[in-house]
């Protein structure tokens, strides 16, 4: 697997994860290692 393949895989995974966060009915947020919110669902806001 080369760098381009890894980049495409990472982008696809990110898009899929963001789609899940955007569509869950329950409030959901994703934290980074410093416990800062990186992503949040619409229902969270």
C-alpha distance matrix in Angstrom:
0.0 3.8 6.9 8.2 6.0 6.9 10.2 10.9 10.4 12.6 15.1 15.4 16.1 18.5 20.3 20.7 22.1 24.4 25.6 26.6 28.4 30.2 31.5 32.8 36.6 37.0 36.6 33.2 31.7 28.6 29.2 27.3 27.8 31.1 32.3 32.3 31.7 28.4 28.8 31.8 32.8 35.6 37.9 37.4 39.0
3.8 0.0 3.8 5.6 5.4 6.4 8.8 10.2 10.8 12.5 14.5 15.7 16.7 18.5 20.3 21.4 22.7 24.5 26.0 27.4 28.8 30.4 32.2 33.6 37.4 37.9 37.1 33.7 31.9 28.8 29.2 27.0 27.6 30.6 32.1 31.7 31.3 27.9 28.5 31.7 32.9 35.6 38.1 37.5 38.8
6.9 3.8 0.0 3.8 5.4 5.0 6.0 8.6 9.8 10.4 12.2 14.2 15.2 16.3 18.3 19.9 20.9 22.3 24.2 25.8 26.8 28.2 30.4 31.9 35.6 36.0 35.0 31.5 29.5 26.3 26.6 24.3 25.0 27.8 29.4 28.7 28.3 24.9 25.7 29.0 30.5 33.1 35.8 35.0 36.0
8.2 5.6 3.8 0.0 3.8 5.4 5.0 6.2 8.6 9.8 10.6 12.3 14.2 15.3 16.5 18.4 19.9 21.0 22.6 24.6 25.8 26.8 28.8 30.7 34.4 35.2 34.3 31.1 29.3 26.5 27.2 25.3 26.6 29.2 30.4 29.4 28.6 25.0 25.3 28.4 29.5 31.9 34.7 34.3 35.2
6.0 5.4 5.4 3.8 0.0 3.8 5.4 5.2 6.2 8.6 10.0 10.6 12.2 14.2 15.4 16.5 18.3 20.0 21.2 22.8 24.5 25.7 27.3 29.1 32.8 33.6 33.1 29.8 28.4 25.6 26.6 24.9 26.2 29.2 30.1 29.5 28.4 24.9 24.9 27.8 28.6 31.1 33.7 33.5 34.7
6.9 6.4 5.0 5.4 3.8 0.0 3.8 5.5 5.0 6.1 8.6 9.9 10.4 12.1 14.2 15.3 16.3 18.2 19.9 21.2 22.5 24.1 25.9 27.3 31.1 31.5 30.7 27.3 25.6 22.6 23.3 21.5 22.6 25.6 26.6 26.1 25.3 21.9 22.3 25.4 26.5 29.3 31.7 31.2 32.5
10.2 8.8 6.0 5.0 5.4 3.8 0.0 3.8 5.4 5.1 6.2 8.6 9.9 10.5 12.3 14.2 15.3 16.4 18.3 20.1 21.1 22.3 24.5 26.2 29.9 30.4 29.4 26.2 24.3 21.4 22.3 20.4 22.0 24.6 25.6 24.6 23.6 20.0 20.3 23.5 24.7 27.2 30.0 29.4 30.4
10.9 10.2 8.6 6.2 5.2 5.5 3.8 0.0 3.8 5.4 5.1 6.1 8.5 9.8 10.6 12.3 14.2 15.3 16.5 18.5 20.0 20.9 22.7 24.7 28.4 29.4 28.8 25.8 24.4 21.9 23.3 22.1 24.0 26.7 27.2 26.1 24.6 21.0 20.6 23.4 24.0 26.3 29.0 29.0 30.0
10.4 10.8 9.8 8.6 6.2 5.0 5.4 3.8 0.0 3.8 5.5 5.2 6.1 8.5 9.9 10.6 12.2 14.2 15.3 16.7 18.4 19.9 21.4 23.0 26.7 27.5 27.1 23.9 22.6 20.1 21.6 20.5 22.2 25.2 25.6 24.9 23.5 20.0 19.5 22.2 22.8 25.5 27.8 27.7 29.2
12.6 12.5 10.4 9.8 8.6 6.1 5.1 5.4 3.8 0.0 3.8 5.5 5.1 6.1 8.6 9.9 10.5 12.1 14.1 15.4 16.4 18.1 20.1 21.5 25.2 25.6 24.8 21.4 19.8 17.0 18.2 16.9 18.8 21.6 22.1 21.3 20.0 16.5 16.4 19.4 20.4 23.2 25.6 25.1 26.5
15.1 14.5 12.2 10.6 10.0 8.6 6.2 5.1 5.5 3.8 0.0 3.8 5.4 5.1 6.2 8.6 9.9 10.5 12.2 14.4 15.3 16.2 18.4 20.4 24.0 24.8 24.0 21.0 19.5 17.2 18.8 18.0 20.4 22.8 22.9 21.6 19.8 16.1 15.5 18.3 19.0 21.3 24.1 23.9 24.9
15.4 15.7 14.2 12.3 10.6 9.9 8.6 6.1 5.2 5.5 3.8 0.0 3.8 5.4 5.1 6.2 8.6 9.9 10.6 12.6 14.4 15.3 16.8 18.8 22.5 23.6 23.3 20.5 19.6 17.7 19.9 19.6 22.1 24.7 24.4 23.3 21.2 17.7 16.4 18.6 18.7 21.0 23.5 23.8 25.1
16.1 16.7 15.2 14.2 12.2 10.4 9.9 8.5 6.1 5.1 5.4 3.8 0.0 3.8 5.5 5.1 6.1 8.5 9.8 10.7 12.4 14.2 15.6 16.9 20.7 21.4 21.0 17.9 17.0 14.8 17.0 16.7 19.1 21.9 21.5 20.8 18.8 15.6 14.4 16.6 17.0 19.8 21.9 21.8 23.6
18.5 18.5 16.3 15.3 14.2 12.1 10.5 9.8 8.5 6.1 5.1 5.4 3.8 0.0 3.8 5.4 5.1 6.1 8.5 9.9 10.5 12.1 14.3 15.8 19.5 20.0 19.1 16.0 14.6 12.5 14.6 14.4 17.2 19.6 19.1 17.9 15.8 12.3 11.2 13.7 14.5 17.2 19.6 19.3 20.6
20.3 20.3 18.3 16.5 15.4 14.2 12.3 10.6 9.9 8.6 6.2 5.1 5.5 3.8 0.0 3.8 5.5 5.1 6.1 8.7 9.9 10.4 12.3 14.6 18.2 19.4 18.8 16.3 15.6 14.3 17.0 17.4 20.5 22.6 21.7 20.2 17.5 14.2 12.2 14.0 13.8 15.9 18.6 19.0 20.1
20.7 21.4 19.9 18.4 16.5 15.3 14.2 12.3 10.6 9.9 8.6 6.2 5.1 5.4 3.8 0.0 3.8 5.5 5.1 6.4 8.8 9.9 10.9 12.6 16.4 17.6 17.7 15.2 15.1 14.0 17.1 17.9 20.8 23.3 22.0 21.0 18.3 15.4 13.0 14.3 13.6 16.0 18.0 18.6 20.4
22.1 22.7 20.9 19.9 18.3 16.3 15.3 14.2 12.2 10.5 9.9 8.6 6.1 5.1 5.5 3.8 0.0 3.8 5.4 5.2 6.4 8.7 10.2 11.1 14.8 15.3 14.9 12.0 11.6 10.3 13.4 14.4 17.4 19.8 18.4 17.5 14.8 12.2 9.9 11.2 11.1 14.1 15.9 15.9 17.9
24.4 24.5 22.3 21.0 20.0 18.2 16.4 15.3 14.2 12.1 10.5 9.9 8.5 6.1 5.1 5.5 3.8 0.0 3.8 5.4 5.0 6.1 8.7 10.4 13.8 14.6 13.8 11.2 10.7 10.1 13.3 14.6 18.1 19.9 18.3 16.7 13.6 10.8 7.9 9.1 8.8 11.3 13.8 13.9 15.3
25.6 26.0 24.2 22.6 21.2 19.9 18.3 16.5 15.3 14.1 12.2 10.6 9.8 8.5 6.1 5.1 5.4 3.8 0.0 3.8 5.5 5.1 6.3 8.8 12.3 14.0 14.0 12.2 12.8 13.0 16.5 18.2 21.6 23.4 21.5 20.0 16.7 14.3 11.0 11.1 9.5 11.3 13.5 14.6 16.1
26.6 27.4 25.8 24.6 22.8 21.2 20.1 18.5 16.7 15.4 14.4 12.6 10.7 9.9 8.7 6.4 5.2 5.4 3.8 0.0 3.8 5.4 5.4 6.3 10.0 11.2 11.8 9.8 11.0 11.4 15.1 17.2 20.4 22.4 20.1 19.2 16.0 14.1 10.9 10.4 8.6 11.1 12.3 13.3 15.6
28.4 28.8 26.8 25.8 24.5 22.5 21.1 20.0 18.4 16.4 15.3 14.4 12.4 10.5 9.9 8.8 6.4 5.0 5.5 3.8 0.0 3.8 5.6 5.9 9.2 9.6 9.0 6.8 7.6 8.6 12.3 14.8 18.2 19.7 17.2 16.0 12.6 11.1 7.6 6.6 5.1 8.2 9.6 9.9 12.1
30.2 30.4 28.2 26.8 25.7 24.1 22.3 20.9 19.9 18.1 16.2 15.3 14.2 12.1 10.4 9.9 8.7 6.1 5.1 5.4 3.8 0.0 3.8 6.1 8.7 10.3 9.9 9.0 10.0 11.6 15.2 17.7 21.3 22.4 19.9 18.2 14.5 12.9 9.2 7.6 5.0 6.2 8.5 9.9 11.2
31.5 32.2 30.4 28.8 27.3 25.9 24.5 22.7 21.4 20.1 18.4 16.8 15.6 14.3 12.3 10.9 10.2 8.7 6.3 5.4 5.6 3.8 0.0 3.8 6.4 9.0 10.0 9.9 12.1 13.9 17.7 20.4 23.8 25.1 22.4 21.1 17.4 16.2 12.5 10.5 7.2 7.9 8.8 11.1 13.0
32.8 33.6 31.9 30.7 29.1 27.3 26.2 24.7 23.0 21.5 20.4 18.8 16.9 15.8 14.6 12.6 11.1 10.4 8.8 6.3 5.9 6.1 3.8 0.0 3.8 5.6 7.4 7.5 10.5 12.7 16.4 19.5 22.7 23.9 21.0 20.1 16.6 16.1 12.6 10.2 7.0 8.4 7.8 9.7 12.5
36.6 37.4 35.6 34.4 32.8 31.1 29.9 28.4 26.7 25.2 24.0 22.5 20.7 19.5 18.2 16.4 14.8 13.8 12.3 10.0 9.2 8.7 6.4 3.8 0.0 3.8 6.6 8.5 12.0 15.0 18.4 21.8 24.9 25.8 22.5 21.7 18.2 18.3 14.8 11.7 8.3 8.5 6.4 9.1 11.8
37.0 37.9 36.0 35.2 33.6 31.5 30.4 29.4 27.5 25.6 24.8 23.6 21.4 20.0 19.4 17.6 15.3 14.6 14.0 11.2 9.6 10.3 9.0 5.6 3.8 0.0 3.8 6.2 9.9 13.1 16.2 19.8 22.6 23.3 19.8 19.4 16.2 16.9 13.9 10.7 8.1 9.1 6.3 7.4 10.8
36.6 37.1 35.0 34.3 33.1 30.7 29.4 28.8 27.1 24.8 24.0 23.3 21.0 19.1 18.8 17.7 14.9 13.8 14.0 11.8 9.0 9.9 10.0 7.4 6.6 3.8 0.0 3.8 7.0 10.6 13.4 17.0 20.0 20.2 16.7 16.0 12.8 13.9 11.2 7.7 6.1 7.4 4.9 4.1 7.8
33.2 33.7 31.5 31.1 29.8 27.3 26.2 25.8 23.9 21.4 21.0 20.5 17.9 16.0 16.3 15.2 12.0 11.2 12.2 9.8 6.8 9.0 9.9 7.5 8.5 6.2 3.8 0.0 3.8 7.0 10.1 13.7 16.6 17.3 14.0 13.4 10.2 11.0 8.4 5.7 5.4 8.4 7.4 5.8 9.4
31.7 31.9 29.5 29.3 28.4 25.6 24.3 24.4 22.6 19.8 19.5 19.6 17.0 14.6 15.6 15.1 11.6 10.7 12.8 11.0 7.6 10.0 12.1 10.5 12.0 9.9 7.0 3.8 0.0 3.8 6.6 10.2 13.3 13.8 10.6 9.8 6.5 7.4 5.6 4.1 6.3 9.6 9.7 7.2 9.7
28.6 28.8 26.3 26.5 25.6 22.6 21.4 21.9 20.1 17.0 17.2 17.7 14.8 12.5 14.3 14.0 10.3 10.1 13.0 11.4 8.6 11.6 13.9 12.7 15.0 13.1 10.6 7.0 3.8 0.0 3.8 6.9 10.1 11.3 8.7 8.3 5.7 5.5 5.1 6.3 9.0 12.6 13.3 10.9 13.1
29.2 29.2 26.6 27.2 26.6 23.3 22.3 23.3 21.6 18.2 18.8 19.9 17.0 14.6 17.0 17.1 13.4 13.3 16.5 15.1 12.3 15.2 17.7 16.4 18.4 16.2 13.4 10.1 6.6 3.8 0.0 3.8 6.7 7.5 5.1 5.2 4.5 5.5 7.3 9.1 12.3 15.6 16.2 13.2 15.0
27.3 27.0 24.3 25.3 24.9 21.5 20.4 22.1 20.5 16.9 18.0 19.6 16.7 14.4 17.4 17.9 14.4 14.6 18.2 17.2 14.8 17.7 20.4 19.5 21.8 19.8 17.0 13.7 10.2 6.9 3.8 0.0 3.8 5.4 5.2 5.5 6.5 6.3 9.3 12.0 15.3 18.6 19.6 16.7 18.2
27.8 27.6 25.0 26.6 26.2 22.6 22.0 24.0 22.2 18.8 20.4 22.1 19.1 17.2 20.5 20.8 17.4 18.1 21.6 20.4 18.2 21.3 23.8 22.7 24.9 22.6 20.0 16.6 13.3 10.1 6.7 3.8 0.0 3.8 5.4 7.5 9.7 10.0 13.1 15.6 18.9 22.2 23.0 19.9 21.5
31.1 30.6 27.8 29.2 29.2 25.6 24.6 26.7 25.2 21.6 22.8 24.7 21.9 19.6 22.6 23.3 19.8 19.9 23.4 22.4 19.7 22.4 25.1 23.9 25.8 23.3 20.2 17.3 13.8 11.3 7.5 5.4 3.8 0.0 3.8 5.5 8.9 10.2 13.6 15.8 19.3 22.2 23.0 19.6 20.7
32.3 32.1 29.4 30.4 30.1 26.6 25.6 27.2 25.6 22.1 22.9 24.4 21.5 19.1 21.7 22.0 18.4 18.3 21.5 20.1 17.2 19.9 22.4 21.0 22.5 19.8 16.7 14.0 10.6 8.7 5.1 5.2 5.4 3.8 0.0 3.8 6.5 8.8 11.6 13.0 16.5 19.3 19.7 16.2 17.6
32.3 31.7 28.7 29.4 29.5 26.1 24.6 26.1 24.9 21.3 21.6 23.3 20.8 17.9 20.2 21.0 17.5 16.7 20.0 19.2 16.0 18.2 21.1 20.1 21.7 19.4 16.0 13.4 9.8 8.3 5.2 5.5 7.5 5.5 3.8 0.0 3.8 6.2 9.3 11.0 14.7 17.2 18.1 14.7 15.3
31.7 31.3 28.3 28.6 28.4 25.3 23.6 24.6 23.5 20.0 19.8 21.2 18.8 15.8 17.5 18.3 14.8 13.6 16.7 16.0 12.6 14.5 17.4 16.6 18.2 16.2 12.8 10.2 6.5 5.7 4.5 6.5 9.7 8.9 6.5 3.8 0.0 3.8 5.9 7.2 11.0 13.5 14.5 11.3 12.0
28.4 27.9 24.9 25.0 24.9 21.9 20.0 21.0 20.0 16.5 16.1 17.7 15.6 12.3 14.2 15.4 12.2 10.8 14.3 14.1 11.1 12.9 16.2 16.1 18.3 16.9 13.9 11.0 7.4 5.5 5.5 6.3 10.0 10.2 8.8 6.2 3.8 0.0 3.8 7.0 10.6 13.3 15.1 12.6 13.2
28.8 28.5 25.7 25.3 24.9 22.3 20.3 20.6 19.5 16.4 15.5 16.4 14.4 11.2 12.2 13.0 9.9 7.9 11.0 10.9 7.6 9.2 12.5 12.6 14.8 13.9 11.2 8.4 5.6 5.1 7.3 9.3 13.1 13.6 11.6 9.3 5.9 3.8 0.0 3.8 7.0 9.8 11.9 9.9 10.8
31.8 31.7 29.0 28.4 27.8 25.4 23.5 23.4 22.2 19.4 18.3 18.6 16.6 13.7 14.0 14.3 11.2 9.1 11.1 10.4 6.6 7.6 10.5 10.2 11.7 10.7 7.7 5.7 4.1 6.3 9.1 12.0 15.6 15.8 13.0 11.0 7.2 7.0 3.8 0.0 3.8 6.6 8.2 6.2 7.5
32.8 32.9 30.5 29.5 28.6 26.5 24.7 24.0 22.8 20.4 19.0 18.7 17.0 14.5 13.8 13.6 11.1 8.8 9.5 8.6 5.1 5.0 7.2 7.0 8.3 8.1 6.1 5.4 6.3 9.0 12.3 15.3 18.9 19.3 16.5 14.7 11.0 10.6 7.0 3.8 0.0 3.8 5.4 5.2 7.0
35.6 35.6 33.1 31.9 31.1 29.3 27.2 26.3 25.5 23.2 21.3 21.0 19.8 17.2 15.9 16.0 14.1 11.3 11.3 11.1 8.2 6.2 7.9 8.4 8.5 9.1 7.4 8.4 9.6 12.6 15.6 18.6 22.2 22.2 19.3 17.2 13.5 13.3 9.8 6.6 3.8 0.0 3.8 5.4 5.4
37.9 38.1 35.8 34.7 33.7 31.7 30.0 29.0 27.8 25.6 24.1 23.5 21.9 19.6 18.6 18.0 15.9 13.8 13.5 12.3 9.6 8.5 8.8 7.8 6.4 6.3 4.9 7.4 9.7 13.3 16.2 19.6 23.0 23.0 19.7 18.1 14.5 15.1 11.9 8.2 5.4 3.8 0.0 3.8 5.4
37.4 37.5 35.0 34.3 33.5 31.2 29.4 29.0 27.7 25.1 23.9 23.8 21.8 19.3 19.0 18.6 15.9 13.9 14.6 13.3 9.9 9.9 11.1 9.7 9.1 7.4 4.1 5.8 7.2 10.9 13.2 16.7 19.9 19.6 16.2 14.7 11.3 12.6 9.9 6.2 5.2 5.4 3.8 0.0 3.8
39.0 38.8 36.0 35.2 34.7 32.5 30.4 30.0 29.2 26.5 24.9 25.1 23.6 20.6 20.1 20.4 17.9 15.3 16.1 15.6 12.1 11.2 13.0 12.5 11.8 10.8 7.8 9.4 9.7 13.1 15.0 18.2 21.5 20.7 17.6 15.3 12.0 13.2 10.8 7.5 7.0 5.4 5.4 3.8 0.0
